[in-house]
Amino acid sequence: MSLGYMGTCTLMVEDDDLAIYTYRGEDWNLPEELRAEIEAAEGEFSIEKRCFEKPTIRTRIHRLPNGKKKTEVKKILHTVDWGKYLEDGGIVVFKLCGLDGYSSEKGHRPGHILSCLLGHLFREYQETGDIPKKAAFVK
């Protein structure tokens, strides 16, 4: 069962230090006539590449029953505190998407779609080691 939220972002521009994304969100609980107008508005944000944190790598050597040794490498993912990067300018939000802007006007938590997408971007980077070209979620 879904809460009725969806978000997607796409990498638009990338250089040695910066990645710029556009994003949009959907709320399937809103009235149909309001949804079309709100969901059409794209947001935009940038992330400095220093904000993409690497996972912790643990290496362990196992001794097998036949006497040989086997090396096991394990990635340990962590949650990136992207709030500190918002404060220090590593992440800059140029424009909220239509749904995030609408939510903040109504007194709800602003940036819900953006926060979910940032979590997905940072997690995918830790899993693959590459700056993600796209990210999406359904909640």
N, CA, C and O atoms as CSV, one atom per row, in Angstrom:
chain,resi,resn,atom,element,x,y,z
A,1,MET,N,N,0.841,-1.174,0.000
A,1,MET,CA,C,0.000,0.000,0.000
A,1,MET,C,C,0.889,1.241,0.000
A,1,MET,O,O,1.915,1.280,0.679
A,2,SER,N,N,0.498,2.222,-0.744
A,2,SER,CA,C,1.279,3.435,-0.931
A,2,SER,C,C,0.623,4.613,-0.207
A,2,SER,O,O,-0.594,4.638,-0.025
A,3,LEU,N,N,1.435,5.584,0.203
A,3,LEU,CA,C,0.915,6.820,0.790
A,3,LEU,C,C,0.454,7.782,-0.293
A,3,LEU,O,O,-0.242,8.756,-0.007
A,4,GLY,N,N,0.840,7.512,-1.543
A,4,GLY,CA,C,0.399,8.335,-2.664
A,4,GLY,C,C,1.377,9.413,-3.077
A,4,GLY,O,O,0.974,10.418,-3.662
A,5,TYR,N,N,2.666,9.225,-2.782
A,5,TYR,CA,C,3.682,10.197,-3.186
A,5,TYR,C,C,4.663,9.553,-4.145
A,5,TYR,O,O,4.983,8.369,-4.035
A,6,MET,N,N,5.139,10.361,-5.095
A,6,MET,CA,C,6.154,9.895,-6.027
A,6,MET,C,C,7.072,11.065,-6.333
A,6,MET,O,O,6.625,12.207,-6.435
A,7,GLY,N,N,8.351,10.775,-6.478
A,7,GLY,CA,C,9.307,11.814,-6.838
A,7,GLY,C,C,10.335,11.257,-7.800
A,7,GLY,O,O,10.658,10.070,-7.758
A,8,THR,N,N,10.844,12.108,-8.661
A,8,THR,CA,C,11.870,11.708,-9.611
A,8,THR,C,C,12.802,12.896,-9.873
A,8,THR,O,O,12.367,14.048,-9.892
A,9,CYS,N,N,14.076,12.600,-10.073
A,9,CYS,CA,C,15.028,13.660,-10.418
A,9,CYS,C,C,15.956,13.157,-11.516
A,9,CYS,O,O,16.180,11.955,-11.661
A,10,THR,N,N,16.491,14.103,-12.287
A,10,THR,CA,C,17.360,13.802,-13.411
A,10,THR,C,C,18.567,14.729,-13.375
A,10,THR,O,O,18.435,15.932,-13.147
A,11,LEU,N,N,19.731,14.161,-13.600
A,11,LEU,CA,C,20.960,14.948,-13.673
A,11,LEU,C,C,20.949,15.741,-14.970
A,11,LEU,O,O,20.832,15.173,-16.055
A,12,MET,N,N,21.073,17.062,-14.850
A,12,MET,CA,C,21.051,17.915,-16.030
A,12,MET,C,C,22.458,18.309,-16.465
A,12,MET,O,O,22.790,18.229,-17.648
A,13,VAL,N,N,23.287,18.735,-15.511
A,13,VAL,CA,C,24.635,19.215,-15.809
A,13,VAL,C,C,25.580,18.661,-14.756
A,13,VAL,O,O,25.250,18.596,-13.572
A,14,GLU,N,N,26.772,18.261,-15.214
A,14,GLU,CA,C,27.777,17.749,-14.285
A,14,GLU,C,C,29.151,18.242,-14.736
A,14,GLU,O,O,29.475,18.207,-15.923
A,15,ASP,N,N,29.951,18.699,-13.781
A,15,ASP,CA,C,31.343,19.019,-14.071
A,15,ASP,C,C,32.212,18.386,-12.986
A,15,ASP,O,O,31.756,17.481,-12.287
A,16,ASP,N,N,33.433,18.837,-12.836
A,16,ASP,CA,C,34.349,18.217,-11.886
A,16,ASP,C,C,33.941,18.411,-10.432
A,16,ASP,O,O,34.283,17.589,-9.582
A,17,ASP,N,N,33.215,19.486,-10.132
A,17,ASP,CA,C,32.896,19.812,-8.744
A,17,ASP,C,C,31.415,19.802,-8.402
A,17,ASP,O,O,31.068,19.790,-7.221
A,18,LEU,N,N,30.535,19.806,-9.390
A,18,LEU,CA,C,29.126,20.074,-9.143
A,18,LEU,C,C,28.226,19.199,-10.008
A,18,LEU,O,O,28.560,18.871,-11.147
A,19,ALA,N,N,27.078,18.830,-9.445
A,19,ALA,CA,C,26.035,18.121,-10.198
A,19,ALA,C,C,24.733,18.895,-10.002
A,19,ALA,O,O,24.357,19.197,-8.870
A,20,ILE,N,N,24.047,19.216,-11.093
A,20,ILE,CA,C,22.789,19.958,-11.032
A,20,ILE,C,C,21.663,19.047,-11.496
A,20,ILE,O,O,21.736,18.437,-12.563
A,21,TYR,N,N,20.616,18.965,-10.671
A,21,TYR,CA,C,19.468,18.098,-10.934
A,21,TYR,C,C,18.193,18.927,-11.058
A,21,TYR,O,O,18.057,19.977,-10.431
A,22,THR,N,N,17.259,18.438,-11.879
A,22,THR,CA,C,15.885,18.934,-11.855
A,22,THR,C,C,15.051,17.819,-11.242
A,22,THR,O,O,15.382,16.639,-11.364
A,23,TYR,N,N,13.970,18.205,-10.586
A,23,TYR,CA,C,13.126,17.195,-9.944
A,23,TYR,C,C,11.668,17.623,-9.943
A,23,TYR,O,O,11.344,18.799,-10.103
A,24,ARG,N,N,10.814,16.657,-9.762
A,24,ARG,CA,C,9.376,16.912,-9.644
A,24,ARG,C,C,8.758,15.858,-8.751
A,24,ARG,O,O,9.333,14.792,-8.528
A,25,GLY,N,N,7.588,16.170,-8.248
A,25,GLY,CA,C,6.898,15.241,-7.359
A,25,GLY,C,C,5.418,15.164,-7.677
A,25,GLY,O,O,4.856,16.050,-8.319
A,26,GLU,N,N,4.801,14.095,-7.218
A,26,GLU,CA,C,3.367,13.893,-7.403
A,26,GLU,C,C,2.741,13.510,-6.071
A,26,GLU,O,O,3.355,12.823,-5.255
A,27,ASP,N,N,1.516,13.963,-5.864
A,27,ASP,CA,C,0.713,13.576,-4.704
A,27,ASP,C,C,-0.630,13.126,-5.244
A,27,ASP,O,O,-1.436,13.943,-5.689
A,28,TRP,N,N,-0.867,11.827,-5.203
A,28,TRP,CA,C,-2.073,11.266,-5.798
A,28,TRP,C,C,-3.298,11.490,-4.928
A,28,TRP,O,O,-4.400,11.094,-5.308
A,29,ASN,N,N,-3.130,12.121,-3.760
A,29,ASN,CA,C,-4.250,12.396,-2.862
A,29,ASN,C,C,-4.894,13.754,-3.133
A,29,ASN,O,O,-5.967,14.040,-2.603
A,30,LEU,N,N,-4.263,14.587,-3.940
A,30,LEU,CA,C,-4.809,15.905,-4.257
A,30,LEU,C,C,-5.924,15.795,-5.296
A,30,LEU,O,O,-5.956,14.842,-6.074
A,31,PRO,N,N,-6.838,16.768,-5.311
A,31,PRO,CA,C,-7.870,16.770,-6.356
A,31,PRO,C,C,-7.231,16.865,-7.742
A,31,PRO,O,O,-6.194,17.506,-7.914
A,32,GLU,N,N,-7.854,16.228,-8.717
A,32,GLU,CA,C,-7.296,16.108,-10.065
A,32,GLU,C,C,-6.978,17.461,-10.702
A,32,GLU,O,O,-5.923,17.608,-11.318
A,33,GLU,N,N,-7.864,18.451,-10.568
A,33,GLU,CA,C,-7.639,19.745,-11.200
A,33,GLU,C,C,-6.455,20.496,-10.576
A,33,GLU,O,O,-5.795,21.280,-11.259
A,34,LEU,N,N,-6.187,20.268,-9.315
A,34,LEU,CA,C,-5.065,20.901,-8.632
A,34,LEU,C,C,-3.747,20.173,-8.934
A,34,LEU,O,O,-2.692,20.798,-9.044
A,35,ARG,N,N,-3.827,18.854,-9.064
A,35,ARG,CA,C,-2.628,18.033,-9.305
A,35,ARG,C,C,-1.888,18.423,-10.572
A,35,ARG,O,O,-0.666,18.567,-10.558
A,36,ALA,N,N,-2.609,18.594,-11.654
A,36,ALA,CA,C,-1.966,18.866,-12.945
A,36,ALA,C,C,-1.124,20.138,-12.890
A,36,ALA,O,O,-0.010,20.173,-13.413
A,37,GLU,N,N,-1.650,21.169,-12.264
A,37,GLU,CA,C,-0.928,22.443,-12.187
A,37,GLU,C,C,0.295,22.326,-11.273
A,37,GLU,O,O,1.374,22.801,-11.626
A,38,ILE,N,N,0.140,21.709,-10.124
A,38,ILE,CA,C,1.231,21.600,-9.146
A,38,ILE,C,C,2.341,20.685,-9.647
A,38,ILE,O,O,3.520,21.007,-9.501
A,39,GLU,N,N,1.982,19.562,-10.228
A,39,GLU,CA,C,2.975,18.572,-10.639
A,39,GLU,C,C,3.745,18.985,-11.888
A,39,GLU,O,O,4.782,18.395,-12.191
A,40,ALA,N,N,3.264,19.973,-12.609
A,40,ALA,CA,C,3.955,20.429,-13.821
A,40,ALA,C,C,5.199,21.250,-13.493
A,40,ALA,O,O,6.116,21.326,-14.311
A,41,ALA,N,N,5.245,21.860,-12.323
A,41,ALA,CA,C,6.360,22.746,-11.959
A,41,ALA,C,C,7.564,21.921,-11.486
A,41,ALA,O,O,7.476,21.153,-10.528
A,42,GLU,N,N,8.686,22.103,-12.185
A,42,GLU,CA,C,9.927,21.422,-11.822
A,42,GLU,C,C,10.723,22.241,-10.832
A,42,GLU,O,O,10.694,23.472,-10.855
A,43,GLY,N,N,11.433,21.549,-9.965
A,43,GLY,CA,C,12.366,22.196,-9.062
A,43,GLY,C,C,13.785,21.952,-9.540
A,43,GLY,O,O,14.015,21.161,-10.455
A,44,GLU,N,N,14.731,22.634,-8.918
A,44,GLU,CA,C,16.127,22.478,-9.331
A,44,GLU,C,C,17.023,22.632,-8.105
A,44,GLU,O,O,16.794,23.493,-7.255
A,45,PHE,N,N,18.046,21.783,-8.031
A,45,PHE,CA,C,19.011,21.864,-6.940
A,45,PHE,C,C,20.379,21.407,-7.430
A,45,PHE,O,O,20.495,20.721,-8.446
A,46,SER,N,N,21.418,21.803,-6.686
A,46,SER,CA,C,22.772,21.387,-7.025
A,46,SER,C,C,23.407,20.721,-5.814
A,46,SER,O,O,23.078,21.031,-4.668
A,47,ILE,N,N,24.325,19.797,-6.091
A,47,ILE,CA,C,25.077,19.105,-5.054
A,47,ILE,C,C,26.546,19.175,-5.427
A,47,ILE,O,O,26.934,18.762,-6.520
A,48,GLU,N,N,27.362,19.695,-4.524
A,48,GLU,CA,C,28.800,19.646,-4.740
A,48,GLU,C,C,29.239,18.195,-4.575
A,48,GLU,O,O,28.730,17.487,-3.707
A,49,LYS,N,N,30.162,17.761,-5.386
A,49,LYS,CA,C,30.566,16.350,-5.378
A,49,LYS,C,C,31.215,15.926,-4.061
A,49,LYS,O,O,31.255,14.737,-3.747
A,50,ARG,N,N,31.722,16.885,-3.289
A,50,ARG,CA,C,32.302,16.545,-1.990
A,50,ARG,C,C,31.237,16.015,-1.021
A,50,ARG,O,O,31.569,15.353,-0.037
A,51,CYS,N,N,29.958,16.305,-1.298
A,51,CYS,CA,C,28.861,15.866,-0.439
A,51,CYS,C,C,28.561,14.370,-0.600
A,51,CYS,O,O,27.973,13.758,0.292
A,52,PHE,N,N,28.957,13.788,-1.717
A,52,PHE,CA,C,28.731,12.370,-1.939
A,52,PHE,C,C,29.769,11.592,-1.132
A,52,PHE,O,O,30.933,11.497,-1.521
A,53,GLU,N,N,29.329,11.042,-0.007
A,53,GLU,CA,C,30.231,10.346,0.906
A,53,GLU,C,C,30.378,8.885,0.506
A,53,GLU,O,O,29.423,8.249,0.062
A,54,LYS,N,N,31.572,8.372,0.667
A,54,LYS,CA,C,31.853,6.973,0.357
A,54,LYS,C,C,31.430,6.087,1.530
A,54,LYS,O,O,31.427,6.540,2.674
A,55,PRO,N,N,31.075,4.835,1.258
A,55,PRO,CA,C,30.728,3.928,2.354
A,55,PRO,C,C,31.995,3.472,3.088
A,55,PRO,O,O,33.111,3.635,2.593
A,56,THR,N,N,31.797,2.912,4.251
A,56,THR,CA,C,32.902,2.312,4.996
A,56,THR,C,C,33.166,0.936,4.400
A,56,THR,O,O,32.231,0.178,4.145
A,57,ILE,N,N,34.434,0.611,4.180
A,57,ILE,CA,C,34.805,-0.692,3.625
A,57,ILE,C,C,35.475,-1.504,4.731
A,57,ILE,O,O,36.438,-1.052,5.350
A,58,ARG,N,N,34.959,-2.695,4.970
A,58,ARG,CA,C,35.551,-3.592,5.965
A,58,ARG,C,C,36.100,-4.816,5.237
A,58,ARG,O,O,35.424,-5.410,4.397
A,59,THR,N,N,37.321,-5.179,5.570
A,59,THR,CA,C,37.956,-6.348,4.982
A,59,THR,C,C,38.229,-7.351,6.092
A,59,THR,O,O,38.729,-6.996,7.160
A,60,ARG,N,N,37.893,-8.606,5.824
A,60,ARG,CA,C,38.093,-9.666,6.802
A,60,ARG,C,C,38.683,-10.885,6.100
A,60,ARG,O,O,38.298,-11.209,4.976
A,61,ILE,N,N,39.610,-11.552,6.761
A,61,ILE,CA,C,40.215,-12.759,6.191
A,61,ILE,C,C,39.652,-13.968,6.937
A,61,ILE,O,O,39.739,-14.068,8.161
A,62,HIS,N,N,39.069,-14.885,6.156
A,62,HIS,CA,C,38.517,-16.120,6.708
A,62,HIS,C,C,39.472,-17.272,6.417
A,62,HIS,O,O,40.084,-17.333,5.351
A,63,ARG,N,N,39.586,-18.163,7.357
A,63,ARG,CA,C,40.348,-19.385,7.147
A,63,ARG,C,C,39.340,-20.493,6.803
A,63,ARG,O,O,38.449,-20.807,7.592
A,64,LEU,N,N,39.500,-21.065,5.629
A,64,LEU,CA,C,38.597,-22.117,5.170
A,64,LEU,C,C,39.013,-23.453,5.782
A,64,LEU,O,O,40.151,-23.603,6.225
A,65,PRO,N,N,38.096,-24.427,5.811
A,65,PRO,CA,C,38.421,-25.742,6.396
A,65,PRO,C,C,39.605,-26.442,5.715
A,65,PRO,O,O,40.290,-27.243,6.350
A,66,ASN,N,N,39.851,-26.150,4.443
A,66,ASN,CA,C,40.974,-26.802,3.749
A,66,ASN,C,C,42.302,-26.080,4.010
A,66,ASN,O,O,43.323,-26.448,3.430
A,67,GLY,N,N,42.299,-25.056,4.878
A,67,GLY,CA,C,43.529,-24.364,5.242
A,67,GLY,C,C,43.814,-23.116,4.433
A,67,GLY,O,O,44.701,-22.342,4.792
A,68,LYS,N,N,43.083,-22.898,3.347
A,68,LYS,CA,C,43.291,-21.697,2.535
A,68,LYS,C,C,42.627,-20.491,3.203
A,68,LYS,O,O,41.780,-20.630,4.086
A,69,LYS,N,N,43.036,-19.316,2.758
A,69,LYS,CA,C,42.457,-18.088,3.279
A,69,LYS,C,C,41.609,-17.418,2.197
A,69,LYS,O,O,41.934,-17.455,1.010
A,70,LYS,N,N,40.514,-16.806,2.646
A,70,LYS,CA,C,39.610,-16.102,1.735
A,70,LYS,C,C,39.375,-14.703,2.302
A,70,LYS,O,O,39.057,-14.544,3.480
A,71,THR,N,N,39.536,-13.698,1.452
A,71,THR,CA,C,39.317,-12.317,1.869
A,71,THR,C,C,37.882,-11.918,1.547
A,71,THR,O,O,37.413,-12.106,0.425
A,72,GLU,N,N,37.195,-11.370,2.531
A,72,GLU,CA,C,35.818,-10.909,2.364
A,72,GLU,C,C,35.799,-9.386,2.506
A,72,GLU,O,O,36.257,-8.844,3.512
A,73,VAL,N,N,35.268,-8.701,1.492
A,73,VAL,CA,C,35.161,-7.247,1.513
A,73,VAL,C,C,33.683,-6.897,1.622
A,73,VAL,O,O,32.856,-7.412,0.869
A,74,LYS,N,N,33.357,-6.009,2.573
A,74,LYS,CA,C,31.964,-5.647,2.816
A,74,LYS,C,C,31.823,-4.129,2.841
A,74,LYS,O,O,32.584,-3.437,3.517
A,75,LYS,N,N,30.834,-3.615,2.092
A,75,LYS,CA,C,30.510,-2.183,2.128
A,75,LYS,C,C,29.487,-1.959,3.228
A,75,LYS,O,O,28.486,-2.670,3.316
A,76,ILE,N,N,29.748,-0.972,4.058
A,76,ILE,CA,C,28.794,-0.609,5.096
A,76,ILE,C,C,28.273,0.781,4.761
A,76,ILE,O,O,28.992,1.774,4.877
A,77,LEU,N,N,27.006,0.837,4.342
A,77,LEU,CA,C,26.387,2.094,3.943
A,77,LEU,C,C,25.951,2.861,5.178
A,77,LEU,O,O,25.608,2.261,6.198
A,78,HIS,N,N,25.963,4.169,5.092
A,78,HIS,CA,C,25.493,5.004,6.196
A,78,HIS,C,C,24.574,6.090,5.649
A,78,HIS,O,O,24.594,6.398,4.458
A,79,THR,N,N,23.778,6.655,6.530
A,79,THR,CA,C,22.884,7.737,6.145
A,79,THR,C,C,23.669,9.040,6.149
A,79,THR,O,O,24.304,9.396,7.141
A,80,VAL,N,N,23.616,9.737,5.036
A,80,VAL,CA,C,24.331,11.004,4.901
A,80,VAL,C,C,23.501,12.108,5.561
A,80,VAL,O,O,22.303,12.226,5.306
A,81,ASP,N,N,24.132,12.898,6.393
A,81,ASP,CA,C,23.484,14.045,7.030
A,81,ASP,C,C,23.482,15.202,6.036
A,81,ASP,O,O,24.325,16.096,6.106
A,82,TRP,N,N,22.523,15.173,5.109
A,82,TRP,CA,C,22.500,16.185,4.062
A,82,TRP,C,C,22.074,17.542,4.586
A,82,TRP,O,O,22.254,18.545,3.895
A,83,GLY,N,N,21.509,17.605,5.794
A,83,GLY,CA,C,21.137,18.885,6.399
A,83,GLY,C,C,22.342,19.779,6.625
A,83,GLY,O,O,22.266,20.994,6.442
A,84,LYS,N,N,23.464,19.173,7.025
A,84,LYS,CA,C,24.671,19.982,7.234
A,84,LYS,C,C,25.189,20.543,5.909
A,84,LYS,O,O,25.759,21.634,5.871
A,85,TYR,N,N,24.988,19.788,4.820
A,85,TYR,CA,C,25.412,20.287,3.509
A,85,TYR,C,C,24.497,21.414,3.012
A,85,TYR,O,O,24.944,22.295,2.278
A,86,LEU,N,N,23.223,21.387,3.407
A,86,LEU,CA,C,22.333,22.503,3.086
A,86,LEU,C,C,22.801,23.769,3.809
A,86,LEU,O,O,22.785,24.862,3.244
A,87,GLU,N,N,23.216,23.602,5.062
A,87,GLU,CA,C,23.662,24.747,5.852
A,87,GLU,C,C,24.981,25.336,5.342
A,87,GLU,O,O,25.143,26.556,5.308
A,88,ASP,N,N,25.928,24.468,4.943
A,88,ASP,CA,C,27.236,24.993,4.527
A,88,ASP,C,C,27.322,25.300,3.028
A,88,ASP,O,O,28.381,25.696,2.542
A,89,GLY,N,N,26.229,25.125,2.298
A,89,GLY,CA,C,26.209,25.492,0.879
A,89,GLY,C,C,26.622,24.389,-0.071
A,89,GLY,O,O,26.729,24.628,-1.274
A,90,GLY,N,N,26.858,23.188,0.431
A,90,GLY,CA,C,27.196,22.061,-0.439
A,90,GLY,C,C,26.016,21.628,-1.293
A,90,GLY,O,O,26.185,21.172,-2.424
A,91,ILE,N,N,24.816,21.779,-0.735
A,91,ILE,CA,C,23.574,21.538,-1.479
A,91,ILE,C,C,22.838,22.865,-1.534
A,91,ILE,O,O,22.594,23.493,-0.504
A,92,VAL,N,N,22.486,23.289,-2.745
A,92,VAL,CA,C,21.762,24.550,-2.934
A,92,VAL,C,C,20.470,24.239,-3.680
A,92,VAL,O,O,20.486,23.621,-4.744
A,93,VAL,N,N,19.354,24.675,-3.108
A,93,VAL,CA,C,18.055,24.505,-3.761
A,93,VAL,C,C,17.733,25.814,-4.453
A,93,VAL,O,O,17.504,26.835,-3.804
A,94,PHE,N,N,17.716,25.776,-5.783
A,94,PHE,CA,C,17.416,26.974,-6.564
A,94,PHE,C,C,15.916,27.238,-6.603
A,94,PHE,O,O,15.468,28.382,-6.529
A,95,LYS,N,N,15.147,26.151,-6.720
A,95,LYS,CA,C,13.699,26.279,-6.835
A,95,LYS,C,C,13.070,24.984,-6.352
A,95,LYS,O,O,13.503,23.900,-6.743
A,96,LEU,N,N,12.039,25.086,-5.496
A,96,LEU,CA,C,11.298,23.908,-5.058
A,96,LEU,C,C,10.371,23.457,-6.181
A,96,LEU,O,O,9.875,24.277,-6.954
A,97,CYS,N,N,10.142,22.161,-6.266
A,97,CYS,CA,C,9.179,21.670,-7.254
A,97,CYS,C,C,7.783,22.127,-6.826
A,97,CYS,O,O,7.602,22.612,-5.709
A,98,GLY,N,N,6.822,21.977,-7.694
A,98,GLY,CA,C,5.466,22.444,-7.422
A,98,GLY,C,C,4.874,21.860,-6.153
A,98,GLY,O,O,4.251,22.583,-5.375
A,99,LEU,N,N,5.055,20.564,-5.928
A,99,LEU,CA,C,4.478,19.919,-4.754
A,99,LEU,C,C,5.155,20.376,-3.471
A,99,LEU,O,O,4.474,20.610,-2.473
A,100,ASP,N,N,6.484,20.510,-3.471
A,100,ASP,CA,C,7.193,20.993,-2.280
A,100,ASP,C,C,6.801,22.434,-1.963
A,100,ASP,O,O,6.634,22.792,-0.797
A,101,GLY,N,N,6.654,23.251,-2.990
A,101,GLY,CA,C,6.219,24.636,-2.789
A,101,GLY,C,C,4.798,24.710,-2.248
A,101,GLY,O,O,4.509,25.512,-1.360
A,102,TYR,N,N,3.917,23.878,-2.778
A,102,TYR,CA,C,2.526,23.830,-2.325
A,102,TYR,C,C,2.457,23.375,-0.877
A,102,TYR,O,O,1.700,23.940,-0.087
A,103,SER,N,N,3.235,22.362,-0.517
A,103,SER,CA,C,3.238,21.844,0.860
A,103,SER,C,C,3.698,22.906,1.853
A,103,SER,O,O,3.113,23.047,2.927
A,104,SER,N,N,4.745,23.654,1.499
A,104,SER,CA,C,5.241,24.677,2.417
A,104,SER,C,C,4.235,25.816,2.575
A,104,SER,O,O,4.144,26.410,3.649
A,105,GLU,N,N,3.481,26.128,1.523
A,105,GLU,CA,C,2.440,27.158,1.611
A,105,GLU,C,C,1.320,26.731,2.549
A,105,GLU,O,O,0.738,27.564,3.244
A,106,LYS,N,N,1.017,25.439,2.571
A,106,LYS,CA,C,-0.062,24.909,3.404
A,106,LYS,C,C,0.383,24.651,4.843
A,106,LYS,O,O,-0.415,24.207,5.669
A,107,GLY,N,N,1.647,24.927,5.145
A,107,GLY,CA,C,2.137,24.751,6.508
A,107,GLY,C,C,2.648,23.355,6.804
A,107,GLY,O,O,2.952,23.036,7.953
A,108,HIS,N,N,2.745,22.523,5.786
A,108,HIS,CA,C,3.274,21.178,5.974
A,108,HIS,C,C,4.790,21.194,5.845
A,108,HIS,O,O,5.392,22.225,5.545
A,109,ARG,N,N,5.383,20.060,6.072
A,109,ARG,CA,C,6.842,19.942,6.009
A,109,ARG,C,C,7.337,20.309,4.614
A,109,ARG,O,O,7.001,19.624,3.648
A,110,PRO,N,N,8.124,21.369,4.487
A,110,PRO,CA,C,8.622,21.736,3.159
A,110,PRO,C,C,9.739,20.803,2.712
A,110,PRO,O,O,10.517,20.310,3.530
A,111,GLY,N,N,9.809,20.570,1.425
A,111,GLY,CA,C,10.914,19.793,0.876
A,111,GLY,C,C,10.820,18.301,1.075
A,111,GLY,O,O,11.847,17.623,1.066
A,112,HIS,N,N,9.621,17.760,1.256
A,112,HIS,CA,C,9.471,16.318,1.479
A,112,HIS,C,C,9.972,15.506,0.286
A,112,HIS,O,O,10.699,14.528,0.460
A,113,ILE,N,N,9.595,15.900,-0.896
A,113,ILE,CA,C,10.022,15.195,-2.107
A,113,ILE,C,C,11.539,15.304,-2.257
A,113,ILE,O,O,12.212,14.313,-2.540
A,114,LEU,N,N,12.069,16.501,-2.067
A,114,LEU,CA,C,13.507,16.730,-2.178
A,114,LEU,C,C,14.280,15.889,-1.173
A,114,LEU,O,O,15.298,15.294,-1.529
A,115,SER,N,N,13.826,15.823,0.066
A,115,SER,CA,C,14.555,15.059,1.082
A,115,SER,C,C,14.584,13.569,0.748
A,115,SER,O,O,15.606,12.912,0.949
A,116,CYS,N,N,13.490,13.037,0.249
A,116,CYS,CA,C,13.464,11.622,-0.145
A,116,CYS,C,C,14.417,11.368,-1.314
A,116,CYS,O,O,15.133,10.367,-1.331
A,117,LEU,N,N,14.422,12.270,-2.280
A,117,LEU,CA,C,15.302,12.102,-3.437
A,117,LEU,C,C,16.770,12.204,-3.040
A,117,LEU,O,O,17.593,11.443,-3.549
A,118,LEU,N,N,17.116,13.121,-2.148
A,118,LEU,CA,C,18.499,13.231,-1.690
A,118,LEU,C,C,18.948,11.941,-1.010
A,118,LEU,O,O,20.069,11.480,-1.222
A,119,GLY,N,N,18.080,11.368,-0.201
A,119,GLY,CA,C,18.400,10.093,0.440
A,119,GLY,C,C,18.683,8.999,-0.581
A,119,GLY,O,O,19.621,8.219,-0.418
A,120,HIS,N,N,17.873,8.944,-1.631
A,120,HIS,CA,C,18.073,7.944,-2.680
A,120,HIS,C,C,19.360,8.199,-3.467
A,120,HIS,O,O,20.083,7.257,-3.792
A,121,LEU,N,N,19.646,9.454,-3.769
A,121,LEU,CA,C,20.871,9.782,-4.502
A,121,LEU,C,C,22.115,9.376,-3.715
A,121,LEU,O,O,23.022,8.753,-4.267
A,122,PHE,N,N,22.159,9.725,-2.429
A,122,PHE,CA,C,23.330,9.410,-1.616
A,122,PHE,C,C,23.484,7.904,-1.405
A,122,PHE,O,O,24.602,7.390,-1.399
A,123,ARG,N,N,22.385,7.207,-1.236
A,123,ARG,CA,C,22.452,5.752,-1.049
A,123,ARG,C,C,22.959,5.063,-2.329
A,123,ARG,O,O,23.810,4.174,-2.272
A,124,GLU,N,N,22.425,5.486,-3.475
A,124,GLU,CA,C,22.860,4.879,-4.732
A,124,GLU,C,C,24.345,5.142,-4.990
A,124,GLU,O,O,25.057,4.274,-5.496
A,125,TYR,N,N,24.805,6.344,-4.641
A,125,TYR,CA,C,26.226,6.641,-4.805
A,125,TYR,C,C,27.080,5.702,-3.955
A,125,TYR,O,O,28.109,5.212,-4.419
A,126,GLN,N,N,26.666,5.450,-2.726
A,126,GLN,CA,C,27.426,4.551,-1.863
A,126,GLN,C,C,27.409,3.117,-2.389
A,126,GLN,O,O,28.388,2.388,-2.231
A,127,GLU,N,N,26.307,2.710,-3.011
A,127,GLU,CA,C,26.216,1.348,-3.542
A,127,GLU,C,C,27.053,1.166,-4.811
A,127,GLU,O,O,27.707,0.138,-4.980
A,128,THR,N,N,27.033,2.164,-5.705
A,128,THR,CA,C,27.666,1.998,-7.015
A,128,THR,C,C,28.995,2.720,-7.157
A,128,THR,O,O,29.847,2.286,-7.932
A,129,GLY,N,N,29.192,3.809,-6.427
A,129,GLY,CA,C,30.410,4.603,-6.569
A,129,GLY,C,C,30.348,5.627,-7.689
A,129,GLY,O,O,31.330,6.328,-7.936
A,130,ASP,N,N,29.209,5.728,-8.376
A,130,ASP,CA,C,29.024,6.685,-9.470
A,130,ASP,C,C,27.944,7.699,-9.096
A,130,ASP,O,O,27.004,7.379,-8.369
A,131,ILE,N,N,28.090,8.921,-9.602
A,131,ILE,CA,C,27.064,9.944,-9.395
A,131,ILE,C,C,25.824,9.486,-10.166
A,131,ILE,O,O,25.900,9.277,-11.376
A,132,PRO,N,N,24.678,9.325,-9.481
A,132,PRO,CA,C,23.472,8.840,-10.163
A,132,PRO,C,C,22.961,9.822,-11.214
A,132,PRO,O,O,22.952,11.033,-10.993
A,133,LYS,N,N,22.544,9.298,-12.340
A,133,LYS,CA,C,21.964,10.109,-13.413
A,133,LYS,C,C,20.479,10.373,-13.146
A,133,LYS,O,O,19.949,11.416,-13.530
A,134,LYS,N,N,19.816,9.421,-12.486
A,134,LYS,CA,C,18.387,9.530,-12.168
A,134,LYS,C,C,18.144,8.889,-10.809
A,134,LYS,O,O,18.898,8.022,-10.368
A,135,ALA,N,N,17.091,9.327,-10.167
A,135,ALA,CA,C,16.630,8.709,-8.935
A,135,ALA,C,C,15.115,8.861,-8.878
A,135,ALA,O,O,14.557,9.818,-9.415
A,136,ALA,N,N,14.460,7.916,-8.226
A,136,ALA,CA,C,13.001,7.983,-8.106
A,136,ALA,C,C,12.558,7.179,-6.884
A,136,ALA,O,O,13.268,6.293,-6.409
A,137,PHE,N,N,11.377,7.511,-6.395
A,137,PHE,CA,C,10.786,6.755,-5.286
A,137,PHE,C,C,9.267,6.811,-5.408
A,137,PHE,O,O,8.711,7.709,-6.041
A,138,VAL,N,N,8.614,5.843,-4.793
A,138,VAL,CA,C,7.164,5.808,-4.638
A,138,VAL,C,C,6.915,5.495,-3.176
A,138,VAL,O,O,7.439,4.516,-2.645
A,139,LYS,N,N,6.122,6.320,-2.534
A,139,LYS,CA,C,5.821,6.141,-1.116
A,139,LYS,C,C,4.346,6.056,-0.915
A,139,LYS,O,O,3.885,5.904,0.216
